[in-house]
């Protein structure tokens, strides 16, 4: 007689993802390219960037995570920043994308195009197989 060893499957493997759990995971992956794009459009302050990131649908990003991402990107040479006096309160840090940051943005967008194509093919096969509405 053969002894069968049952291996516990981690909960995250057995849990079916929902739109909420999927969207909650996006900011970790997409906050960097979003910030690069926003700053390629023009220099900005942190809280303005937070509002813009939220308007792109990355609502789970908080101020702490945003500023950690900005500091890391600056450390990597993708951004530069400086303190700018404010007429209505304390000085604010202004962020601007560097040439290296623009190159990184182009690479991120090439990756996004490839991901978009892959997901398009996946969704097309899902539709052809008639799975819409069966979940």
ROFI-892371 format. One record per atom (N, C-alpha, C, CB): residue in one letter; atom name; x, y, z. Coordinates in steps of 0.1 Angstrom, whole numbers, plus 5000, padded with zeros to 4 digits. Glycine has a CB too. Layout:
N
<r 'A','CA',<X,Y,Z>>
...
//
This chain:
135
<r 'X','N',<5008,4988,5000>>
<r 'X','CA',<5000,5000,5000>>
<r 'X','C',<5009,5012,5000>>
<r 'X','CB',<4990,5000,5012>>
<r 'X','N',<5005,5022,4992>>
<r 'X','CA',<5014,5034,4991>>
<r 'X','C',<5008,5045,5000>>
<r 'X','CB',<5014,5039,4976>>
<r 'X','N',<5017,5051,5007>>
<r 'X','CA',<5013,5062,5016>>
<r 'X','C',<5012,5075,5007>>
<r 'X','CB',<5023,5064,5028>>
<r 'X','N',<5001,5082,5008>>
<r 'X','CA',<5000,5094,5000>>
<r 'X','C',<5002,5106,5010>>
<r 'X','CB',<4986,5095,4994>>
<r 'X','N',<5011,5114,5006>>
<r 'X','CA',<5014,5126,5013>>
<r 'X','C',<5006,5138,5007>>
<r 'X','CB',<5029,5129,5014>>
<r 'X','N',<4998,5144,5015>>
<r 'X','CA',<4990,5155,5010>>
<r 'X','C',<4997,5168,5014>>
<r 'X','CB',<4976,5155,5015>>
<r 'X','N',<4999,5176,5004>>
<r 'X','CA',<5006,5189,5006>>
<r 'X','C',<4996,5200,5007>>
<r 'X','CB',<5016,5191,4994>>
<r 'X','N',<4997,5208,5017>>
<r 'X','CA',<4988,5219,5018>>
<r 'X','C',<4990,5229,5007>>
<r 'X','CB',<4989,5226,5032>>
<r 'X','N',<4979,5234,5002>>
<r 'X','CA',<4980,5244,4991>>
<r 'X','C',<4978,5257,4998>>
<r 'X','CB',<4969,5241,4980>>
<r 'X','N',<4987,5267,4996>>
<r 'X','CA',<4985,5280,5002>>
<r 'X','C',<4972,5286,4998>>
<r 'X','CB',<4997,5289,4998>>
<r 'X','N',<4966,5294,5007>>
<r 'X','CA',<4953,5300,5005>>
<r 'X','C',<4952,5308,4993>>
<r 'X','CB',<4949,5308,5017>>
<r 'X','N',<4963,5316,4990>>
<r 'X','CA',<4963,5325,4978>>
<r 'X','C',<4962,5317,4965>>
<r 'X','CB',<4976,5333,4978>>
<r 'X','N',<4966,5304,4965>>
<r 'X','CA',<4964,5296,4953>>
<r 'X','C',<4950,5291,4951>>
<r 'X','CB',<4974,5284,4954>>
<r 'X','N',<4943,5289,4962>>
<r 'X','CA',<4930,5283,4962>>
<r 'X','C',<4919,5294,4961>>
<r 'X','CB',<4927,5274,4973>>
<r 'X','N',<4922,5306,4964>>
<r 'X','CA',<4913,5317,4964>>
<r 'X','C',<4911,5322,4950>>
<r 'X','CB',<4917,5329,4974>>
<r 'X','N',<4898,5323,4946>>
<r 'X','CA',<4895,5329,4933>>
<r 'X','C',<4897,5344,4933>>
<r 'X','CB',<4881,5325,4928>>
<r 'X','N',<4905,5349,4924>>
<r 'X','CA',<4906,5364,4924>>
<r 'X','C',<4893,5371,4920>>
<r 'X','CB',<4918,5368,4914>>
<r 'X','N',<4891,5382,4926>>
<r 'X','CA',<4880,5391,4923>>
<r 'X','C',<4885,5404,4917>>
<r 'X','CB',<4871,5394,4935>>
<r 'X','N',<4876,5412,4911>>
<r 'X','CA',<4881,5424,4905>>
<r 'X','C',<4888,5433,4916>>
<r 'X','CB',<4869,5432,4899>>
<r 'X','N',<4883,5432,4928>>
<r 'X','CA',<4889,5440,4939>>
<r 'X','C',<4903,5436,4942>>
<r 'X','CB',<4881,5440,4952>>
<r 'X','N',<4905,5423,4943>>
<r 'X','CA',<4919,5418,4946>>
<r 'X','C',<4928,5420,4935>>
<r 'X','CB',<4918,5403,4950>>
<r 'X','N',<4923,5419,4922>>
<r 'X','CA',<4932,5421,4911>>
<r 'X','C',<4936,5436,4910>>
<r 'X','CB',<4925,5417,4898>>
<r 'X','N',<4927,5445,4912>>
<r 'X','CA',<4930,5459,4911>>
<r 'X','C',<4939,5463,4923>>
<r 'X','CB',<4917,5467,4911>>
<r 'X','N',<4937,5457,4934>>
<r 'X','CA',<4946,5460,4946>>
<r 'X','C',<4960,5457,4943>>
<r 'X','CB',<4941,5453,4958>>
<r 'X','N',<4963,5447,4934>>
<r 'X','CA',<4977,5443,4931>>
<r 'X','C',<4983,5452,4920>>
<r 'X','CB',<4977,5429,4927>>
<r 'X','N',<4975,5459,4913>>
<r 'X','CA',<4981,5467,4902>>
<r 'X','C',<4991,5478,4906>>
<r 'X','CB',<4970,5473,4894>>
<r 'X','N',<4988,5485,4916>>
<r 'X','CA',<4997,5496,4919>>
<r 'X','C',<5012,5492,4921>>
<r 'X','CB',<4993,5503,4932>>
<r 'X','N',<5015,5481,4927>>
<r 'X','CA',<5028,5477,4928>>
<r 'X','C',<5035,5475,4915>>
<r 'X','CB',<5029,5464,4936>>
<r 'X','N',<5028,5471,4905>>
<r 'X','CA',<5034,5468,4892>>
<r 'X','C',<5034,5480,4883>>
<r 'X','CB',<5026,5457,4885>>
<r 'X','N',<5023,5488,4884>>
<r 'X','CA',<5022,5499,4875>>
<r 'X','C',<5024,5513,4880>>
<r 'X','CB',<5008,5499,4869>>
<r 'X','N',<5027,5515,4892>>
<r 'X','CA',<5029,5528,4898>>
<r 'X','C',<5041,5535,4891>>
<r 'X','CB',<5031,5528,4913>>
<r 'X','N',<5052,5528,4889>>
<r 'X','CA',<5064,5533,4883>>
<r 'X','C',<5062,5538,4869>>
<r 'X','CB',<5075,5523,4883>>
<r 'X','N',<5056,5530,4860>>
<r 'X','CA',<5054,5535,4846>>
<r 'X','C',<5044,5547,4846>>
<r 'X','CB',<5049,5524,4837>>
<r 'X','N',<5034,5546,4855>>
<r 'X','CA',<5025,5558,4856>>
<r 'X','C',<5032,5570,4860>>
<r 'X','CB',<5013,5554,4866>>
<r 'X','N',<5040,5570,4870>>
<r 'X','CA',<5048,5581,4874>>
<r 'X','C',<5057,5587,4863>>
<r 'X','CB',<5056,5578,4887>>
<r 'X','N',<5064,5578,4857>>
<r 'X','CA',<5072,5582,4845>>
<r 'X','C',<5064,5589,4835>>
<r 'X','CB',<5079,5570,4839>>
<r 'X','N',<5053,5584,4831>>
<r 'X','CA',<5044,5590,4821>>
<r 'X','C',<5039,5604,4826>>
<r 'X','CB',<5032,5581,4818>>
<r 'X','N',<5034,5604,4838>>
<r 'X','CA',<5029,5617,4843>>
<r 'X','C',<5040,5628,4844>>
<r 'X','CB',<5023,5615,4857>>
<r 'X','N',<5052,5624,4848>>
<r 'X','CA',<5063,5633,4849>>
<r 'X','C',<5069,5637,4835>>
<r 'X','CB',<5074,5628,4858>>
<r 'X','N',<5067,5628,4825>>
<r 'X','CA',<5071,5631,4812>>
<r 'X','C',<5062,5642,4806>>
<r 'X','CB',<5071,5618,4803>>
<r 'X','N',<5050,5642,4811>>
<r 'X','CA',<5040,5652,4806>>
<r 'X','C',<5043,5666,4813>>
<r 'X','CB',<5026,5648,4810>>
<r 'X','N',<5051,5666,4824>>
<r 'X','CA',<5054,5679,4830>>
<r 'X','C',<5058,5676,4845>>
<r 'X','CB',<5043,5689,4829>>
<r 'X','N',<5067,5685,4850>>
<r 'X','CA',<5071,5684,4864>>
<r 'X','C',<5059,5686,4873>>
<r 'X','CB',<5081,5695,4867>>
<r 'X','N',<5060,5680,4885>>
<r 'X','CA',<5048,5680,4894>>
<r 'X','C',<5053,5678,4909>>
<r 'X','CB',<5038,5669,4890>>
<r 'X','N',<5044,5681,4918>>
<r 'X','CA',<5046,5678,4932>>
<r 'X','C',<5040,5665,4936>>
<r 'X','CB',<5040,5690,4941>>
<r 'X','N',<5044,5660,4947>>
<r 'X','CA',<5040,5647,4952>>
<r 'X','C',<5025,5645,4953>>
<r 'X','CB',<5046,5644,4965>>
<r 'X','N',<5018,5654,4960>>
<r 'X','CA',<5004,5652,4962>>
<r 'X','C',<4996,5654,4949>>
<r 'X','CB',<4999,5662,4973>>
<r 'X','N',<5001,5662,4940>>
<r 'X','CA',<4995,5663,4927>>
<r 'X','C',<4996,5650,4920>>
<r 'X','CB',<5001,5675,4919>>
<r 'X','N',<5008,5644,4921>>
<r 'X','CA',<5010,5631,4915>>
<r 'X','C',<5001,5620,4920>>
<r 'X','CB',<5025,5627,4916>>
<r 'X','N',<4999,5621,4934>>
<r 'X','CA',<4990,5611,4940>>
<r 'X','C',<4976,5612,4934>>
<r 'X','CB',<4990,5613,4955>>
<r 'X','N',<4971,5624,4933>>
<r 'X','CA',<4958,5626,4927>>
<r 'X','C',<4957,5621,4913>>
<r 'X','CB',<4954,5641,4927>>
<r 'X','N',<4968,5624,4905>>
<r 'X','CA',<4968,5619,4891>>
<r 'X','C',<4969,5604,4890>>
<r 'X','CB',<4980,5626,4884>>
<r 'X','N',<4977,5598,4899>>
<r 'X','CA',<4978,5583,4899>>
<r 'X','C',<4964,5577,4902>>
<r 'X','CB',<4988,5578,4909>>
<r 'X','N',<4957,5583,4912>>
<r 'X','CA',<4944,5579,4916>>
<r 'X','C',<4934,5580,4904>>
<r 'X','CB',<4938,5586,4928>>
<r 'X','N',<4936,5591,4896>>
<r 'X','CA',<4927,5593,4885>>
<r 'X','C',<4929,5583,4874>>
<r 'X','CB',<4928,5607,4879>>
<r 'X','N',<4941,5577,4874>>
<r 'X','CA',<4944,5566,4864>>
<r 'X','C',<4938,5553,4868>>
<r 'X','CB',<4959,5565,4862>>
<r 'X','N',<4932,5552,4880>>
<r 'X','CA',<4926,5540,4885>>
<r 'X','C',<4934,5533,4895>>
<r 'X','CB',<4923,5531,4874>>
<r 'X','N',<4946,5538,4899>>
<r 'X','CA',<4954,5531,4909>>
<r 'X','C',<4951,5537,4923>>
<r 'X','CB',<4969,5533,4906>>
<r 'X','N',<4939,5534,4927>>
<r 'X','CA',<4934,5540,4940>>
<r 'X','C',<4940,5535,4952>>
<r 'X','CB',<4919,5539,4940>>
<r 'X','N',<4946,5523,4952>>
<r 'X','CA',<4952,5517,4964>>
<r 'X','C',<4965,5523,4967>>
<r 'X','CB',<4953,5502,4962>>
<r 'X','N',<4971,5532,4959>>
<r 'X','CA',<4984,5538,4962>>
<r 'X','C',<4982,5549,4972>>
<r 'X','CB',<4990,5544,4949>>
<r 'X','N',<4990,5548,4983>>
<r 'X','CA',<4989,5558,4993>>
<r 'X','C',<5001,5567,4992>>
<r 'X','CB',<4988,5552,5008>>
<r 'X','N',<5001,5578,5000>>
<r 'X','CA',<5011,5588,5000>>
<r 'X','C',<5025,5582,5003>>
<r 'X','CB',<5008,5600,5009>>
<r 'X','N',<5025,5573,5013>>
<r 'X','CA',<5038,5567,5017>>
<r 'X','C',<5044,5559,5006>>
<r 'X','CB',<5036,5558,5029>>
<r 'X','N',<5036,5551,4999>>
<r 'X','CA',<5040,5542,4988>>
<r 'X','C',<5045,5551,4977>>
<r 'X','CB',<5030,5533,4984>>
<r 'X','N',<5037,5561,4974>>
<r 'X','CA',<5041,5570,4963>>
<r 'X','C',<5055,5577,4965>>
<r 'X','CB',<5030,5581,4961>>
<r 'X','N',<5057,5582,4977>>
<r 'X','CA',<5070,5588,4980>>
<r 'X','C',<5081,5579,4981>>
<r 'X','CB',<5069,5596,4993>>
<r 'X','N',<5079,5566,4985>>
<r 'X','CA',<5089,5556,4984>>
<r 'X','C',<5093,5553,4970>>
<r 'X','CB',<5085,5543,4992>>
<r 'X','N',<5083,5552,4961>>
<r 'X','CA',<5085,5550,4947>>
<r 'X','C',<5093,5562,4941>>
<r 'X','CB',<5072,5548,4939>>
<r 'X','N',<5089,5574,4944>>
<r 'X','CA',<5096,5585,4939>>
<r 'X','C',<5111,5586,4944>>
<r 'X','CB',<5089,5598,4943>>
<r 'X','N',<5113,5583,4956>>
<r 'X','CA',<5127,5583,4961>>
<r 'X','C',<5135,5572,4954>>
<r 'X','CB',<5127,5581,4977>>
<r 'X','N',<5129,5560,4953>>
<r 'X','CA',<5137,5550,4946>>
<r 'X','C',<5140,5553,4931>>
<r 'X','CB',<5129,5537,4946>>
<r 'X','N',<5130,5559,4925>>
<r 'X','CA',<5132,5563,4911>>
<r 'X','C',<5143,5574,4910>>
<r 'X','CB',<5119,5568,4905>>
<r 'X','N',<5143,5583,4919>>
<r 'X','CA',<5153,5593,4919>>
<r 'X','C',<5167,5587,4922>>
<r 'X','CB',<5150,5604,4930>>
<r 'X','N',<5168,5578,4931>>
<r 'X','CA',<5180,5571,4934>>
<r 'X','C',<5185,5563,4922>>
<r 'X','CB',<5178,5561,4946>>
<r 'X','N',<5176,5558,4913>>
<r 'X','CA',<5179,5551,4901>>
<r 'X','C',<5183,5560,4890>>
<r 'X','CB',<5168,5542,4897>>
<r 'X','N',<5182,5573,4892>>
<r 'X','CA',<5185,5583,4881>>
<r 'X','C',<5174,5586,4872>>
<r 'X','CB',<5197,5579,4874>>
<r 'X','N',<5162,5581,4875>>
<r 'X','CA',<5150,5583,4865>>
<r 'X','C',<5144,5596,4867>>
<r 'X','CB',<5140,5572,4867>>
<r 'X','N',<5145,5602,4879>>
<r 'X','CA',<5139,5615,4883>>
<r 'X','C',<5149,5624,4889>>
<r 'X','CB',<5127,5613,4892>>
<r 'X','N',<5146,5637,4889>>
<r 'X','CA',<5154,5646,4897>>
<r 'X','C',<5143,5654,4905>>
<r 'X','CB',<5163,5656,4888>>
<r 'X','N',<5147,5660,4916>>
<r 'X','CA',<5138,5668,4924>>
<r 'X','C',<5145,5680,4931>>
<r 'X','CB',<5130,5659,4934>>
<r 'X','N',<5137,5689,4935>>
<r 'X','CA',<5142,5701,4942>>
<r 'X','C',<5131,5707,4950>>
<r 'X','CB',<5148,5711,4932>>
<r 'X','N',<5135,5714,4961>>
<r 'X','CA',<5125,5721,4969>>
<r 'X','C',<5122,5734,4963>>
<r 'X','CB',<5131,5723,4984>>
<r 'X','N',<5109,5737,4963>>
<r 'X','CA',<5104,5749,4958>>
<r 'X','C',<5095,5756,4968>>
<r 'X','CB',<5095,5746,4945>>
<r 'X','N',<5098,5769,4971>>
<r 'X','CA',<5090,5776,4981>>
<r 'X','C',<5076,5777,4977>>
<r 'X','CB',<5096,5790,4983>>
<r 'X','N',<5067,5777,4987>>
<r 'X','CA',<5053,5779,4984>>
<r 'X','C',<5048,5792,4990>>
<r 'X','CB',<5045,5767,4990>>
<r 'X','N',<5039,5798,4984>>
<r 'X','CA',<5033,5811,4989>>
<r 'X','C',<5023,5808,4999>>
<r 'X','CB',<5027,5819,4977>>
<r 'X','N',<5018,5796,5000>>
<r 'X','CA',<5007,5793,5010>>
<r 'X','C',<5011,5783,5021>>
<r 'X','CB',<4995,5788,5002>>
<r 'X','N',<5023,5779,5022>>
<r 'X','CA',<5027,5770,5032>>
<r 'X','C',<5041,5766,5031>>
<r 'X','CB',<5018,5757,5031>>
<r 'X','N',<5045,5754,5036>>
<r 'X','CA',<5059,5750,5035>>
<r 'X','C',<5063,5747,5021>>
<r 'X','CB',<5061,5737,5044>>
<r 'X','N',<5077,5747,5019>>
<r 'X','CA',<5082,5744,5006>>
<r 'X','C',<5078,5730,5002>>
<r 'X','CB',<5098,5744,5006>>
<r 'X','N',<5076,5728,4989>>
<r 'X','CA',<5072,5715,4983>>
<r 'X','C',<5083,5710,4974>>
<r 'X','CB',<5058,5716,4976>>
<r 'X','N',<5084,5697,4973>>
<r 'X','CA',<5094,5690,4964>>
<r 'X','C',<5087,5689,4951>>
<r 'X','CB',<5098,5676,4970>>
<r 'X','N',<5095,5693,4941>>
<r 'X','CA',<5090,5692,4927>>
<r 'X','C',<5098,5682,4920>>
<r 'X','CB',<5092,5706,4919>>
<r 'X','N',<5092,5673,4912>>
<r 'X','CA',<5098,5662,4906>>
<r 'X','C',<5098,5664,4891>>
<r 'X','CB',<5091,5648,4909>>
<r 'X','N',<5108,5659,4884>>
<r 'X','CA',<5110,5660,4870>>
<r 'X','C',<5117,5648,4864>>
<r 'X','CB',<5118,5673,4865>>
<r 'X','N',<5112,5642,4853>>
<r 'X','CA',<5118,5631,4847>>
<r 'X','C',<5131,5634,4841>>
<r 'X','CB',<5108,5624,4837>>
<r 'X','N',<5141,5625,4841>>
<r 'X','CA',<5154,5627,4835>>
<r 'X','C',<5154,5620,4821>>
<r 'X','CB',<5166,5622,4844>>
<r 'X','N',<5165,5622,4814>>
<r 'X','CA',<5166,5615,4801>>
<r 'X','C',<5166,5600,4803>>
<r 'X','CB',<5179,5620,4793>>
<r 'X','N',<5172,5595,4813>>
<r 'X','CA',<5172,5581,4816>>
<r 'X','C',<5158,5577,4820>>
<r 'X','CB',<5182,5578,4828>>
<r 'X','N',<5150,5585,4826>>
<r 'X','CA',<5136,5582,4829>>
<r 'X','C',<5128,5581,4817>>
<r 'X','CB',<5131,5593,4839>>
<r 'X','N',<5130,5590,4807>>
<r 'X','CA',<5123,5589,4794>>
<r 'X','C',<5126,5576,4787>>
<r 'X','CB',<5127,5601,4785>>
<r 'X','N',<5139,5572,4788>>
<r 'X','CA',<5143,5559,4782>>
<r 'X','C',<5135,5547,4789>>
<r 'X','CB',<5158,5557,4782>>
<r 'X','N',<5135,5548,4802>>
<r 'X','CA',<5128,5538,4810>>
<r 'X','C',<5113,5538,4807>>
<r 'X','CB',<5130,5540,4825>>
<r 'X','N',<5107,5550,4805>>
<r 'X','CA',<5093,5551,4801>>
<r 'X','C',<5091,5543,4788>>
<r 'X','CB',<5089,5565,4800>>
<r 'X','N',<5099,5546,4778>>
<r 'X','CA',<5098,5539,4765>>
<r 'X','C',<5098,5524,4767>>
<r 'X','CB',<5109,5544,4755>>
<r 'X','N',<5108,5519,4775>>
<r 'X','CA',<5109,5504,4777>>
<r 'X','C',<5096,5499,4784>>
<r 'X','CB',<5121,5501,4786>>
<r 'X','N',<5091,5507,4794>>
<r 'X','CA',<5079,5503,4801>>
<r 'X','C',<5067,5502,4792>>
<r 'X','CB',<5076,5512,4813>>
<r 'X','N',<5066,5512,4783>>
<r 'X','CA',<5055,5512,4773>>
<r 'X','C',<5056,5501,4763>>
<r 'X','CB',<5054,5525,4766>>
<r 'X','N',<5068,5497,4759>>
<r 'X','CA',<5070,5485,4750>>
<r 'X','C',<5065,5473,4757>>
<r 'X','CB',<5084,5484,4746>>
<r 'X','N',<5068,5472,4770>>
<r 'X','CA',<5063,5460,4778>>
<r 'X','C',<5048,5461,4779>>
<r 'X','CB',<5070,5460,4792>>
<r 'X','N',<5042,5472,4781>>
<r 'X','CA',<5028,5474,4782>>
<r 'X','C',<5021,5470,4769>>
<r 'X','CB',<5024,5488,4786>>
<r 'X','N',<5027,5473,4758>>
<r 'X','CA',<5021,5470,4745>>
<r 'X','C',<5021,5454,4743>>
<r 'X','CB',<5029,5476,4733>>
<r 'X','N',<5032,5448,4747>>
<r 'X','CA',<5033,5433,4746>>
<r 'X','C',<5023,5427,4755>>
<r 'X','CB',<5047,5429,4750>>
<r 'X','N',<5021,5432,4767>>
<r 'X','CA',<5011,5427,4777>>
<r 'X','C',<4997,5429,4772>>
<r 'X','CB',<5013,5434,4791>>
<r 'X','N',<4995,5441,4766>>
<r 'X','CA',<4982,5444,4760>>
<r 'X','C',<4978,5434,4749>>
<r 'X','CB',<4981,5458,4754>>
<r 'X','N',<4988,5431,4740>>
<r 'X','CA',<4986,5421,4730>>
<r 'X','C',<4983,5407,4735>>
<r 'X','CB',<4998,5420,4720>>
<r 'X','N',<4991,5403,4745>>
<r 'X','CA',<4989,5390,4751>>
<r 'X','C',<4975,5389,4758>>
<r 'X','CB',<5000,5387,4762>>
<r 'X','N',<4971,5399,4765>>
<r 'X','CA',<4958,5399,4771>>
<r 'X','C',<4947,5399,4761>>
<r 'X','CB',<4957,5411,4781>>
<r 'X','N',<4949,5407,4750>>
<r 'X','CA',<4939,5407,4739>>
<r 'X','C',<4937,5393,4734>>
<r 'X','CB',<4943,5416,4728>>
<r 'X','N',<4948,5386,4731>>
<r 'X','CA',<4947,5372,4726>>
<r 'X','C',<4940,5363,4736>>
<r 'X','CB',<4961,5367,4722>>
<r 'X','N',<4944,5364,4749>>
<r 'X','CA',<4938,5356,4759>>
<r 'X','C',<4922,5359,4760>>
<r 'X','CB',<4944,5359,4773>>
<r 'X','N',<4918,5371,4760>>
<r 'X','CA',<4904,5375,4760>>
<r 'X','C',<4897,5370,4748>>
<r 'X','CB',<4902,5390,4762>>
<r 'X','N',<4903,5371,4736>>
<r 'X','CA',<4897,5366,4724>>
<r 'X','C',<4894,5351,4725>>
<r 'X','CB',<4906,5369,4712>>
<r 'X','N',<4904,5343,4730>>
<r 'X','CA',<4902,5329,4731>>
<r 'X','C',<4891,5325,4741>>
<r 'X','CB',<4915,5322,4735>>
<r 'X','N',<4891,5333,4752>>
<r 'X','CA',<4881,5331,4762>>
<r 'X','C',<4867,5334,4757>>
<r 'X','CB',<4883,5341,4774>>
<r 'X','N',<4866,5344,4749>>
<r 'X','CA',<4853,5348,4742>>
<r 'X','C',<4849,5337,4732>>
<r 'X','CB',<4854,5361,4735>>
<r 'X','N',<4858,5333,4724>>
<r 'X','CA',<4855,5322,4714>>
<r 'X','C',<4851,5309,4721>>
<r 'X','CB',<4868,5320,4705>>
<r 'X','N',<4857,5306,4732>>
<r 'X','CA',<4853,5294,4739>>
<r 'X','C',<4840,5295,4746>>
<r 'X','CB',<4864,5291,4749>>
<r 'X','N',<4834,5307,4746>>
<r 'X','CA',<4821,5309,4751>>
<r 'X','C',<4820,5310,4766>>
<r 'X','CB',<4812,5298,4747>>
<r 'X','N',<4830,5314,4773>>
<r 'X','CA',<4831,5314,4787>>
<r 'X','C',<4825,5327,4794>>
<r 'X','CB',<4845,5313,4792>>
<r 'X','N',<4822,5337,4786>>
<r 'X','CA',<4816,5349,4792>>
<r 'X','C',<4803,5346,4798>>
<r 'X','CB',<4815,5361,4781>>
<r 'X','N',<4800,5350,4810>>
<r 'X','CA',<4788,5348,4817>>
<r 'X','C',<4786,5335,4824>>
<r 'X','CB',<4776,5349,4807>>
<r 'X','N',<4796,5326,4822>>
<r 'X','CA',<4796,5313,4829>>
<r 'X','C',<4802,5313,4843>>
<r 'X','CB',<4802,5303,4820>>
<r 'X','N',<4808,5324,4847>>
<r 'X','CA',<4814,5324,4860>>
<r 'X','C',<4805,5329,4870>>
<r 'X','CB',<4827,5333,4860>>
//
